[in-house]
Amino acid sequence: MSFAPASLIALADYWKANGGVLLGIVGNDAHLAGYHLGKDRIYDGSGPGQGDNDYSVQLPRDKAGLTNAASAIDLGKLNGQYKNLRSFSRWLVAQLMADAVVRRDFREVIYSPDGLKVQRYSAIDNDIHAGGDTSHLTHTHLSYLRDSQGRDKTFVFRPYFAEDVTVPVFKAFATPKYVTVPDGAWLYKKADLSTDAGNIQISPGPRDMPVSGKLSDGTLIIGYVDTTPTELELATYYVKGLAPRDYSAPVPPPADCTAEVAAATQAERERIAVAEGDRIRAI
């Protein structure tokens, strides 16, 4: 069942705490396509989901991050007035256009700058286009690339409400990496490694997990691998104090391993390295 992920719930709560009206995250029955829907409603078999024709599952990052989570939010009046929503929307689009780090998880913003026309900002080409239905004269639609489900989205809003914020700088590795997470280590749902009910303590360990990038303070962004992994997509967590290693780096085989098995194992690691590298470079 399509659901609102924790990152968008946190954004909704932040918007409401600062005087904004939340209009929704998960699309109602009138939504037949797009980022307000999760995988189950897009690929519902008999319709009305559009499957592979849905525009929100076309990009590599959307394909890689597709789950049953919605990946959009609709914002209404700010402090009781549409003009305040329009001011915020113009400011937001200006921030996104000016900074690649700030816009890296955005897909688009559909909004009205003046209450008379509707515009669509695309983070893919970093440009503003005409278009969007007239409902966007009275609400602003934000959509996010689907693989950003586990990342904080409030930091983009905070400067508007006069809160100082350090933007987490994300760096994707040119060569794919992994880390060995030891038994008893903690993985964190938030980049600041704070207490959260979603944090996970690894047991049993050690366990190898892929690294998709690193924040400027050395915090690694990893994909969580369960003891009996069945999911094609991995949930995002944060960890610090571990050293990433190349997938393609040779690993000494066990003493009882034959040369053929060792060669096949290394070839598989290198295949994984190439595939993971392609995925990371698409981010």
N, C-alpha and C positions, 0 to 999 in steps of 0.2 A: 504494500500500500504506500503510495507516495506520501512523504512526510517532510516536515520542516526540520532541517538539520540544526544542530546546536549553534553553529556559527551565525546562521540567519536569525535564529531566535534571540541571540545576544544582540545582534544589530537592531532588531525590532524593539527590544527592551530599551536599548540606548536611545533610539529615535523617540520613543514614547516618553522616556524620562526627561527629554529635552523639549517637550511640548509638541511632538509630532503625532499625527494620526497614522496608525498602521492600517492598511487596507487589505493586506494578505500576503501570504508566502506560497502556499499550495493552491493551485488553480481549482476553481469550482468546476461543475459539470460543463459549463460553457467553454472552458479552455480545452481545445482539441489538440494543441501542439505548443511547443515552446518550453522555456526554462522553468515555468511554474509547475511543470510535470516531472515526475520521476520515470525511471525505466519501465515500471510496471504499466503505467498508463500510456506510454509511447508505444510500447510493444505489447499491446493487450490482445493481439491475435485477431479478434473479430472486428476490431474498430470500436470507437472512431479514432483511436491512435494511429498516427501516420507512419510508425516504424522508421525505417531508414530514410524516409522522405522528410522527416521532421528536421527543420533547420537547426534545432538545438543539439543535434547529435552528429554534425558534419565535421567539426574541427577535431584534430588529433587529441587535444586536451579534453574535449567533451567526450570523445569516445573512450579515452583512458579513464576518465573519472565518473562514468555513468553508473549511478546507483538508483535506488528508489527515492533519493533525496531531491526535493525541488531545489532550483538554483537561481531563484529570482525573488524580488520583494517589491511591493507597491507601496509608495509613500503618499500620504494625503496631506491635508493642511498642516502648517507649522505654526504653532502658537495661535491657532484659530483662523489663520488667513492664508488664502492661496498665494498672495503676493510674497509671503515669506517662503513658501515652498518654491516659488519660481526663483527667488533670490538664492536660496540654497542650491537649487539645481544648476543655475548658471555658474555658481562658485565651484560646485563639484566637477562639472565638465571642464572648467578651466584648470583645476588641479590635475585632472587626469591627462589632459592634453600636454601639460607642462612636465610631467614626471613619469617616466617609464616604470619606475619601481611602484609608484602609487597605482598605476593602471594595470599592472601585470595580471591581476586576477579578474578584471572586469571583461565582460563581453560587450555590453551596450548600456546606454542610458537613453530612455525615450521620455521626453519632457516638453514642457512649453516654457520658453524663455520670457514670454510676455502676456500669456493668456489669450493670444490671438492665433498663433500658429503652433504646430507640433514639429519638433526636431528629434533626430536620432543621432546620438553620438556613438560611433563604433570604435571600440578600443583596438580592433583588429587592424584598421588602417589609420587610427588616430585622427579621425576627421568627423565633421558634422554633416549630416545629410538631411534633406527634407523627407517628411513622411512619418507615419504613425497615425492611428485612428484618433478621433476627436476626444475619446475618453481621457487621453493624456493631456488635455487642456486643464484637467482638474486632478491629475495624479502623475507622479513620476515613477517610472518603471526602471529598476536596476536589475541586470542579470549578470551572472558570474560564470566564468568557465568552470565546468563541472569538477575538474580535479582539484579545485580550491576549497572543496567542502569543509575540510578540517582546519582551515586557516582563519585567523581573526580578521574581521571586516570592519570593526568599529574604528580602527586607527585612522582610516581615511576621513571619517566624520569629525573626529575630535578637534582638529584645529579650528573648524568653523564655530564650535561652541567654546572657543577660547581655552582649550586645554592643550598644554604642551605635550608633544608626542614625538618619540623617536621612531622613525619609520624603520621597520626591520628590513635590512638589505638582504635580499635573497640572491645567492649565487649558485647556479647550476654547474655541476662538474662537467668539464669537457670529456673526461673519461669516467665511465660509470663506476660507482663505489659501493661498498657494502661495509657494515660493521658487525663485529661479533659482540652481541649484548650478553654480558655474564649473568649467571643465576643470581636472582635477588635484586637486579638493577631495576630502576623505575623508568617508565616511559610516560611522557606528559602530554596531555591534550592541548595545553597552551604553550606558546612560545616562551613565556616568562617562567616556565617550569613551576607554576604555582599549584597549590592544592586544588584538586578537582576530582569529583566522583568518577570521572572517566579515566583517570590515570591507571596505569597497569604496572604491576610488579611482575617481573619475569620469573616464572617457575614452571617447569624446570628450564635450566639454561646450561651452557651457553647456546645462543641461537643466532644464526646469520640473518641479517635483515638489510634490504636495499636502502641506499641513501639517495634521495632525489635532490638535495641541495644543502646549503649551509647559510645561516644568518651571520651577520657581521661580527657577533660576539662569540662565534664558534659553535653555537647550538646547531646540531644536525637535524634535518628533517628526514624522517625515515618512514618506510612502509612496514607496518606491524605484521609479522609472520607468526601465525598461531602454531601450536604444537601439531595440530592436524589440519593444515591449511586446505580450505576448500573454495575460498573466494578468489575470483579472477582479479579483483581489484583489492588493494590493501588500504586499510585505514591509515591516516596520517598521524604520526606522533612526533614528539620532540625529545631529544636526549643530548646531554652535554658530557664532555670528558672522555669520549671514545674516539679512537683514531680510525678514520675510514681507510679502506684498502681497495686497490683496483680489483675488479672481477677477473681481469685477464692475467693477473700476476700468478705465476706458477705456485701451486700448493704441493709441498712434499707429500707423496702418497704413503699410505700405511706400509709397514714393513712387509706384510703378507700380500700386498697388491701386485698383480702381474703388470708387466709393461703395457700390455694391450688395454687393460682396464684403466691404468693411469692415463694413457694417451686419450682414451675415449672420454674420461672424466674431464680432462683439461680442455678438450675440444668443445664439450658441452658448456663449460664455464665461459669460454671465449664466445660461443654463440650467444649466450645470455648477455655477455658484456656488450656485444654489438647491438642486440635488441634493446637493452636498457639505455645504451647511449643514444640510439635513435629517439626513444621516448623522451629522454631528458632534453635533448636538443629541440624537441618540438614544443617544450614548455615556454 
